[in-house]
Amino acid sequence: MFQRLRALRDAPALAAGLGALALVVLLQLADLGALERVRLAVFDAYQQAAPRDPAGADAARVAVVDIDEASIAKLGQWPWPRTELAELTDRLARAGAAAIAFDIVLSEPDRTSPEEVAALHRRLGTELALGEGFANLPGHDALLARSFAGAPVVTAYFLDRGGHGEAIEPKAGFTLHGTMPTRTVRRYDGAIQPLPVLEAAAQGNGFVSIEPDADGIVRRAPLVAIHRGVLVPSLGLEAVRVARGDGSPDLTTSDGSGETLEAPGAAVSLRIGADVIPVNDAGEMWVHFARHTAHATLPAWRIIEGDMPDAELARAVAGRIVFIGGSAAGLQDLVATPLAERTAGVNVHAAAAGQILAGDFLERPDWAYGLELALVLLLGVGLALVLPRLGAAFGALAAVGGVGLVVGVSWLAFTRADYLLDPTYPVLALLVVYAVQTVAVFYREERQRAYIHAAFDRYLSPEMVRRIAEDPHSLELGGEEREMSVLMCDIRGFSRLSERYAPHEVIAFLIDFLTPMSRILLDHQATLDKYIGDAILAFWNAPLDDPEHPQHAARAALAMLAELEELNRTMPTRKGVVWPGEVKIGIGLNAGLCCVGNMGSRQRLSYTLIGDTVNMASRLEGLTKQYGVPIVVGSTLAAELRGFALIEIDRVRVVGRDAPDTIFALLGDEILALDPQFTALAEAQNHMLSELRAQHWDAAEAALEQVDYARFGVAALGEHYVEWIADLRASPPGPGWDGVYQATSK
């Protein structure tokens, strides 16, 4: 039963957590750009923490000839004469380069070529100054083409989305397995190509267009693109093909692989020779960058000007793919990567080719998305189920532990298997579920506190309400047995008072009376059970434990008498106040076992108590009229009031009970109890009762004359004993009398 109630209580928080989880799943399915950037930033952090080993296997396979600032300073402004590039190509070829890939698009004729210079002078009318044979000198582009023809050269071209330029004819066309990936692979209609004479002389031709991510960072190198419906290779892929003498590359798409037949046309993998390269849907390869370039970087000027001896050059490039590109700022070929704010674009091509040659790939596998979605659901639902039971602190530990697990698995996958597993959505699921459920639980607790305040702030002291609100589990609803102190208070002669005044005047009087009395009870940590017309029922030691409940009950009763004395003095003098002269009250105090809790019907409940202790308190209140004292206390409670000014007044068998009880009058607190006159009163009272119960009527009367009841405001008690002794003298109870007074009314 308890578990069922707890489940019902936790249901709103669980629903909120699962709703938040559903939102995360929808975000994962939509894959918004903002969260994609977070994922990419995580992958960047992994690369920064564990960059590619610069001494990796690709270091011996790739080299870069850099047209750097020093080369520009040595050889002059770019573009250089094609004879310089021919010299560079020849030396690299003689040094044994496996392929020479130009990350430079040679799309315009060399302006320094003899035929171009001759044409210029013809326009100026100064061609005779050049000499008759100048125009017949071989052109620089022709010389470069001749150099290309004798070397394993790969030329480059730019792709753009305009429609200009001729159609590209790949040197080795792709073999396609599946549907043309027009949905995912980038498509272009335009191209800026090298001069036909150069392109024709080269063994390979590849594009160098790299489109960074939305944040401007290059993380992937495209290996394939579509130009006017034809698959074309990148510079890096083409360089690998030429260097190894491989045949046409193979591209496998989703329906060709049998992996996702219902979503055809997405690139899956690319094969070149014996190597299978994992690519994303767009045909891009993730590049694992090194903190420092893994490949040898040679300044172009040293090779062209012969500063680097043949032997040294051979050691640097023999058997390697040599990429020629520029890091000089004027060449405008600088890109940002996860490890560098600015690096030459040629380094991206070189890194990609090196990883292909090494067969070492950074991969985001096809099953990664499914695994991440499964983690979102598994961890999110798990946390949603346990969090309401764990609470905020342990729930936070569980959420942090889940985040650590996800990030740890993702990190190990990167460092041990070169897998890119995205922890973003599982972490987001854990954080969102934790945040939403914590807010939901907090809201629930606040509502519970508000409910507690609403339910109890009119019945309990503010301190007790605060304690319950801070720890609602200390409040056990539904009925429990407790040792409690009970107070019943009633106004004397209220029926006659009601006859004298109009109903609204009676209500005004009750408000003026009950308000200060209730305040006193609450100040003494009482729980106000109910108002029964002019009567008040209050109790102690519930709903929270109150170890000093007998003392609190006694002090509250004494404080009520003191307050009533002040009201009787001041209220009649106030204008517009209904106060019928001197008001008197009777208070019955009792203690014992009670059942307290939410009681009533299915439609309406009330937090109250029942039991013989309550009934006895009501009877004791009635006896205050019989004995002429304001406060009558039962024996169980009196036994707990050691030090208070109590006097025994009788042994009584009240209406409705067979067992008699010894009753006491509470006259004051511990200060009055130390008064010698009160001590004399208590001793004389005890002596009088002893003689009375022994049926020594003369001795009892004599002892009664020694008691000064009027000094303590209970003169009527002495009058009660005078009348009682007279009745007993007139009608003796007989030898079997137990000294118990039999009450005849409530």
Secondary structure as GFF3:
##gff-version 3
##sequence-region A 1 746
A	DSSP	alpha_helix	2	30	.	.	.	ID=ss1
A	DSSP	alpha_helix	33	49	.	.	.	ID=ss2
A	DSSP	three_ten_helix	57	60	.	.	.	ID=ss3
A	DSSP	beta_strand	62	67	.	.	.	ID=ss4
A	DSSP	alpha_helix	69	75	.	.	.	ID=ss5
A	DSSP	alpha_helix	82	94	.	.	.	ID=ss6
A	DSSP	beta_strand	99	102	.	.	.	ID=ss7
A	DSSP	alpha_helix	114	124	.	.	.	ID=ss8
A	DSSP	three_ten_helix	127	130	.	.	.	ID=ss9
A	DSSP	three_ten_helix	134	136	.	.	.	ID=ss10
A	DSSP	alpha_helix	140	149	.	.	.	ID=ss11
A	DSSP	beta_strand	153	160	.	.	.	ID=ss12
A	DSSP	beta_strand	175	177	.	.	.	ID=ss13
A	DSSP	beta_strand	187	188	.	.	.	ID=ss14
A	DSSP	beta_strand	190	192	.	.	.	ID=ss15
A	DSSP	alpha_helix	196	201	.	.	.	ID=ss16
A	DSSP	beta_strand	204	207	.	.	.	ID=ss17
A	DSSP	beta_strand	220	222	.	.	.	ID=ss18
A	DSSP	beta_strand	224	227	.	.	.	ID=ss19
A	DSSP	beta_strand	230	233	.	.	.	ID=ss20
A	DSSP	alpha_helix	235	244	.	.	.	ID=ss21
A	DSSP	beta_strand	250	253	.	.	.	ID=ss22
A	DSSP	alpha_helix	254	257	.	.	.	ID=ss23
A	DSSP	beta_strand	267	272	.	.	.	ID=ss24
A	DSSP	beta_strand	275	278	.	.	.	ID=ss25
A	DSSP	beta_strand	284	286	.	.	.	ID=ss26
A	DSSP	beta_strand	296	299	.	.	.	ID=ss27
A	DSSP	alpha_helix	300	304	.	.	.	ID=ss28
A	DSSP	alpha_helix	310	317	.	.	.	ID=ss29
A	DSSP	beta_strand	321	326	.	.	.	ID=ss30
A	DSSP	three_ten_helix	329	331	.	.	.	ID=ss31
A	DSSP	beta_strand	334	337	.	.	.	ID=ss32
A	DSSP	beta_strand	340	344	.	.	.	ID=ss33
A	DSSP	alpha_helix	345	358	.	.	.	ID=ss34
A	DSSP	alpha_helix	368	417	.	.	.	ID=ss35
A	DSSP	alpha_helix	424	456	.	.	.	ID=ss36
A	DSSP	alpha_helix	462	470	.	.	.	ID=ss37
A	DSSP	three_ten_helix	472	474	.	.	.	ID=ss38
A	DSSP	beta_strand	480	491	.	.	.	ID=ss39
A	DSSP	alpha_helix	494	500	.	.	.	ID=ss40
A	DSSP	alpha_helix	503	523	.	.	.	ID=ss41
A	DSSP	beta_strand	527	532	.	.	.	ID=ss42
A	DSSP	beta_strand	535	540	.	.	.	ID=ss43
A	DSSP	alpha_helix	549	570	.	.	.	ID=ss44
A	DSSP	three_ten_helix	571	573	.	.	.	ID=ss45
A	DSSP	beta_strand	585	600	.	.	.	ID=ss46
A	DSSP	beta_strand	605	610	.	.	.	ID=ss47
A	DSSP	alpha_helix	612	627	.	.	.	ID=ss48
A	DSSP	beta_strand	631	633	.	.	.	ID=ss49
A	DSSP	alpha_helix	635	639	.	.	.	ID=ss50
A	DSSP	beta_strand	645	653	.	.	.	ID=ss51
A	DSSP	beta_strand	661	668	.	.	.	ID=ss52
A	DSSP	alpha_helix	670	673	.	.	.	ID=ss53
A	DSSP	alpha_helix	676	693	.	.	.	ID=ss54
A	DSSP	alpha_helix	697	704	.	.	.	ID=ss55
A	DSSP	three_ten_helix	710	712	.	.	.	ID=ss56
A	DSSP	alpha_helix	715	730	.	.	.	ID=ss57
A	DSSP	beta_strand	741	742	.	.	.	ID=ss58
###
